[in-house]
């Protein structure tokens, strides 16, 4: 199964500070993932609302569940996958790193 996820932007345009470039609710269906990607000049936070998954933080992988928050620092990479029977739902925020 591939690309079985949705991203619902919660704030857009002028409602974002200019420093925050994405604030969204992401839903990943069982068996799917957001593949590994790197952030340059920005950071990204995931706050897990429901479901269970595996979070890859560079070369380390660990389980995530409701109530947990992940942080991807500028210059690092991450991925997340849904490993439970229910969708993995989380808030995602990308913020530009100050120069």
Secondary structure, DSSP 4 states (H G I P E B T S, - for coil): ----EEEEEEE-GGGS-SSEEEEEEEEE-TT-EEEEEE-SSEEEEEEEEESEEEEEETTEEEEEETT-EEEE-TT-EEEEEE-SSS-EEEEEEEEEPP-
